[in-house]
Amino acid sequence: MNWLFKLQDILPQIIAVKHRPGAHNAAADYISRHFPP
């Protein structure tokens, strides 16, 4: 799957989750696991 389309799909979820406590770490961890450098 094209990672860009996948990113567009999960990005709204990451933005929404940023408003919860500890969400920044969770989003960063999710990205690092699913989108390795």
PDB file of N, CA, C and O in Angstrom:
ATOM      1  N   MET A   1       0.848  -1.204   0.000  1.00  0.00           N
ATOM      2  CA  MET A   1       0.000   0.000   0.000  1.00  0.00           C
ATOM      3  C   MET A   1       0.882   1.252   0.000  1.00  0.00           C
ATOM      4  O   MET A   1       1.926   1.292   0.650  1.00  0.00           O
ATOM      5  N   ASN A   2       0.450   2.249  -0.726  1.00  0.00           N
ATOM      6  CA  ASN A   2       1.175   3.512  -0.748  1.00  0.00           C
ATOM      7  C   ASN A   2       1.111   4.155   0.626  1.00  0.00           C
ATOM      8  O   ASN A   2       0.025   4.427   1.137  1.00  0.00           O
ATOM      9  N   TRP A   3       2.279   4.402   1.232  1.00  0.00           N
ATOM     10  CA  TRP A   3       2.307   4.935   2.605  1.00  0.00           C
ATOM     11  C   TRP A   3       1.649   6.302   2.701  1.00  0.00           C
ATOM     12  O   TRP A   3       1.122   6.664   3.753  1.00  0.00           O
ATOM     13  N   LEU A   4       1.674   7.072   1.603  1.00  0.00           N
ATOM     14  CA  LEU A   4       1.074   8.401   1.629  1.00  0.00           C
ATOM     15  C   LEU A   4      -0.437   8.317   1.821  1.00  0.00           C
ATOM     16  O   LEU A   4      -1.013   9.082   2.594  1.00  0.00           O
ATOM     17  N   PHE A   5      -1.071   7.390   1.118  1.00  0.00           N
ATOM     18  CA  PHE A   5      -2.510   7.215   1.287  1.00  0.00           C
ATOM     19  C   PHE A   5      -2.825   6.708   2.684  1.00  0.00           C
ATOM     20  O   PHE A   5      -3.820   7.110   3.287  1.00  0.00           O
ATOM     21  N   LYS A   6      -1.968   5.815   3.203  1.00  0.00           N
ATOM     22  CA  LYS A   6      -2.156   5.301   4.552  1.00  0.00           C
ATOM     23  C   LYS A   6      -2.020   6.431   5.568  1.00  0.00           C
ATOM     24  O   LYS A   6      -2.786   6.516   6.528  1.00  0.00           O
ATOM     25  N   LEU A   7      -1.036   7.293   5.341  1.00  0.00           N
ATOM     26  CA  LEU A   7      -0.819   8.418   6.248  1.00  0.00           C
ATOM     27  C   LEU A   7      -2.019   9.358   6.233  1.00  0.00           C
ATOM     28  O   LEU A   7      -2.445   9.844   7.280  1.00  0.00           O
ATOM     29  N   GLN A   8      -2.563   9.612   5.043  1.00  0.00           N
ATOM     30  CA  GLN A   8      -3.733  10.473   4.927  1.00  0.00           C
ATOM     31  C   GLN A   8      -4.926   9.877   5.664  1.00  0.00           C
ATOM     32  O   GLN A   8      -5.794  10.599   6.154  1.00  0.00           O
ATOM     33  N   ASP A   9      -4.956   8.542   5.734  1.00  0.00           N
ATOM     34  CA  ASP A   9      -6.065   7.860   6.391  1.00  0.00           C
ATOM     35  C   ASP A   9      -5.964   7.951   7.910  1.00  0.00           C
ATOM     36  O   ASP A   9      -6.979   8.102   8.591  1.00  0.00           O
ATOM     37  N   ILE A  10      -4.735   7.859   8.449  1.00  0.00           N
ATOM     38  CA  ILE A  10      -4.565   7.858   9.906  1.00  0.00           C
ATOM     39  C   ILE A  10      -4.310   9.249  10.474  1.00  0.00           C
ATOM     40  O   ILE A  10      -4.447   9.457  11.680  1.00  0.00           O
ATOM     41  N   LEU A  11      -3.938  10.208   9.618  1.00  0.00           N
ATOM     42  CA  LEU A  11      -3.610  11.543  10.107  1.00  0.00           C
ATOM     43  C   LEU A  11      -4.729  12.186  10.924  1.00  0.00           C
ATOM     44  O   LEU A  11      -4.449  12.731  11.991  1.00  0.00           O
ATOM     45  N   PRO A  12      -5.994  12.147  10.466  1.00  0.00           N
ATOM     46  CA  PRO A  12      -7.083  12.714  11.277  1.00  0.00           C
ATOM     47  C   PRO A  12      -7.180  12.066  12.653  1.00  0.00           C
ATOM     48  O   PRO A  12      -7.511  12.732  13.634  1.00  0.00           O
ATOM     49  N   GLN A  13      -6.891  10.766  12.727  1.00  0.00           N
ATOM     50  CA  GLN A  13      -6.942  10.072  14.012  1.00  0.00           C
ATOM     51  C   GLN A  13      -5.826  10.566  14.925  1.00  0.00           C
ATOM     52  O   GLN A  13      -6.026  10.728  16.128  1.00  0.00           O
ATOM     53  N   ILE A  14      -4.658  10.801  14.351  1.00  0.00           N
ATOM     54  CA  ILE A  14      -3.529  11.311  15.133  1.00  0.00           C
ATOM     55  C   ILE A  14      -3.845  12.716  15.642  1.00  0.00           C
ATOM     56  O   ILE A  14      -3.571  13.038  16.798  1.00  0.00           O
ATOM     57  N   ILE A  15      -4.417  13.544  14.782  1.00  0.00           N
ATOM     58  CA  ILE A  15      -4.768  14.907  15.177  1.00  0.00           C
ATOM     59  C   ILE A  15      -5.794  14.884  16.306  1.00  0.00           C
ATOM     60  O   ILE A  15      -5.683  15.643  17.268  1.00  0.00           O
ATOM     61  N   ALA A  16      -6.792  14.012  16.186  1.00  0.00           N
ATOM     62  CA  ALA A  16      -7.835  13.923  17.201  1.00  0.00           C
ATOM     63  C   ALA A  16      -7.268  13.432  18.528  1.00  0.00           C
ATOM     64  O   ALA A  16      -7.667  13.899  19.595  1.00  0.00           O
ATOM     65  N   VAL A  17      -6.334  12.483  18.451  1.00  0.00           N
ATOM     66  CA  VAL A  17      -5.796  11.868  19.655  1.00  0.00           C
ATOM     67  C   VAL A  17      -4.816  12.795  20.378  1.00  0.00           C
ATOM     68  O   VAL A  17      -4.532  12.596  21.559  1.00  0.00           O
ATOM     69  N   LYS A  18      -4.302  13.802  19.678  1.00  0.00           N
ATOM     70  CA  LYS A  18      -3.365  14.755  20.282  1.00  0.00           C
ATOM     71  C   LYS A  18      -3.995  15.518  21.445  1.00  0.00           C
ATOM     72  O   LYS A  18      -3.287  16.047  22.301  1.00  0.00           O
ATOM     73  N   HIS A  19      -5.308  15.573  21.473  1.00  0.00           N
ATOM     74  CA  HIS A  19      -5.988  16.342  22.512  1.00  0.00           C
ATOM     75  C   HIS A  19      -6.163  15.550  23.798  1.00  0.00           C
ATOM     76  O   HIS A  19      -6.724  16.056  24.770  1.00  0.00           O
ATOM     77  N   ARG A  20      -5.683  14.304  23.809  1.00  0.00           N
ATOM     78  CA  ARG A  20      -5.771  13.479  25.014  1.00  0.00           C
ATOM     79  C   ARG A  20      -4.410  13.411  25.713  1.00  0.00           C
ATOM     80  O   ARG A  20      -3.374  13.554  25.064  1.00  0.00           O
ATOM     81  N   PRO A  21      -4.410  13.195  27.025  1.00  0.00           N
ATOM     82  CA  PRO A  21      -3.148  13.108  27.776  1.00  0.00           C
ATOM     83  C   PRO A  21      -2.249  12.001  27.235  1.00  0.00           C
ATOM     84  O   PRO A  21      -2.706  10.881  27.007  1.00  0.00           O
ATOM     85  N   GLY A  22      -0.985  12.312  27.031  1.00  0.00           N
ATOM     86  CA  GLY A  22      -0.031  11.314  26.576  1.00  0.00           C
ATOM     87  C   GLY A  22      -0.210  10.926  25.117  1.00  0.00           C
ATOM     88  O   GLY A  22       0.442   9.997  24.640  1.00  0.00           O
ATOM     89  N   ALA A  23      -1.078  11.620  24.409  1.00  0.00           N
ATOM     90  CA  ALA A  23      -1.393  11.235  23.039  1.00  0.00           C
ATOM     91  C   ALA A  23      -0.211  11.477  22.102  1.00  0.00           C
ATOM     92  O   ALA A  23      -0.013  10.731  21.143  1.00  0.00           O
ATOM     93  N   HIS A  24       0.563  12.507  22.374  1.00  0.00           N
ATOM     94  CA  HIS A  24       1.688  12.825  21.490  1.00  0.00           C
ATOM     95  C   HIS A  24       2.659  11.652  21.420  1.00  0.00           C
ATOM     96  O   HIS A  24       3.115  11.282  20.338  1.00  0.00           O
ATOM     97  N   ASN A  25       2.966  11.081  22.548  1.00  0.00           N
ATOM     98  CA  ASN A  25       3.876   9.942  22.581  1.00  0.00           C
ATOM     99  C   ASN A  25       3.281   8.745  21.848  1.00  0.00           C
ATOM    100  O   ASN A  25       3.990   8.024  21.146  1.00  0.00           O
ATOM    101  N   ALA A  26       1.991   8.538  22.012  1.00  0.00           N
ATOM    102  CA  ALA A  26       1.327   7.406  21.369  1.00  0.00           C
ATOM    103  C   ALA A  26       1.368   7.568  19.845  1.00  0.00           C
ATOM    104  O   ALA A  26       1.646   6.609  19.124  1.00  0.00           O
ATOM    105  N   ALA A  27       1.092   8.772  19.362  1.00  0.00           N
ATOM    106  CA  ALA A  27       1.095   9.025  17.924  1.00  0.00           C
ATOM    107  C   ALA A  27       2.501   8.864  17.351  1.00  0.00           C
ATOM    108  O   ALA A  27       2.678   8.275  16.284  1.00  0.00           O
ATOM    109  N   ALA A  28       3.487   9.384  18.056  1.00  0.00           N
ATOM    110  CA  ALA A  28       4.869   9.276  17.595  1.00  0.00           C
ATOM    111  C   ALA A  28       5.305   7.815  17.569  1.00  0.00           C
ATOM    112  O   ALA A  28       6.003   7.382  16.652  1.00  0.00           O
ATOM    113  N   ASP A  29       4.886   7.063  18.580  1.00  0.00           N
ATOM    114  CA  ASP A  29       5.236   5.645  18.643  1.00  0.00           C
ATOM    115  C   ASP A  29       4.556   4.883  17.507  1.00  0.00           C
ATOM    116  O   ASP A  29       5.162   4.005  16.893  1.00  0.00           O
ATOM    117  N   TYR A  30       3.294   5.221  17.229  1.00  0.00           N
ATOM    118  CA  TYR A  30       2.561   4.564  16.145  1.00  0.00           C
ATOM    119  C   TYR A  30       3.260   4.803  14.805  1.00  0.00           C
ATOM    120  O   TYR A  30       3.451   3.875  14.019  1.00  0.00           O
ATOM    121  N   ILE A  31       3.634   6.047  14.559  1.00  0.00           N
ATOM    122  CA  ILE A  31       4.291   6.389  13.296  1.00  0.00           C
ATOM    123  C   ILE A  31       5.640   5.690  13.186  1.00  0.00           C
ATOM    124  O   ILE A  31       5.993   5.167  12.129  1.00  0.00           O
ATOM    125  N   SER A  32       6.393   5.685  14.289  1.00  0.00           N
ATOM    126  CA  SER A  32       7.727   5.085  14.249  1.00  0.00           C
ATOM    127  C   SER A  32       7.650   3.579  14.001  1.00  0.00           C
ATOM    128  O   SER A  32       8.555   2.999  13.401  1.00  0.00           O
ATOM    129  N   ARG A  33       6.570   2.947  14.461  1.00  0.00           N
ATOM    130  CA  ARG A  33       6.424   1.502  14.269  1.00  0.00           C
ATOM    131  C   ARG A  33       5.937   1.167  12.864  1.00  0.00           C
ATOM    132  O   ARG A  33       6.354   0.164  12.285  1.00  0.00           O
ATOM    133  N   HIS A  34       5.053   2.002  12.312  1.00  0.00           N
ATOM    134  CA  HIS A  34       4.439   1.681  11.024  1.00  0.00           C
ATOM    135  C   HIS A  34       5.130   2.358   9.841  1.00  0.00           C
ATOM    136  O   HIS A  34       4.963   1.944   8.694  1.00  0.00           O
ATOM    137  N   PHE A  35       5.901   3.398  10.132  1.00  0.00           N
ATOM    138  CA  PHE A  35       6.610   4.106   9.065  1.00  0.00           C
ATOM    139  C   PHE A  35       8.082   4.239   9.435  1.00  0.00           C
ATOM    140  O   PHE A  35       8.547   5.337   9.743  1.00  0.00           O
ATOM    141  N   PRO A  36       8.818   3.132   9.408  1.00  0.00           N
ATOM    142  CA  PRO A  36      10.236   3.178   9.767  1.00  0.00           C
ATOM    143  C   PRO A  36      11.018   4.065   8.801  1.00  0.00           C
ATOM    144  O   PRO A  36      10.686   4.117   7.617  1.00  0.00           O
ATOM    145  N   PRO A  37      12.035   4.755   9.272  1.00  0.00           N
ATOM    146  CA  PRO A  37      12.823   5.669   8.435  1.00  0.00           C
ATOM    147  C   PRO A  37      13.596   4.917   7.346  1.00  0.00           C
ATOM    148  O   PRO A  37      14.309   5.536   6.555  1.00  0.00           O
TER     149      PRO A  37
END
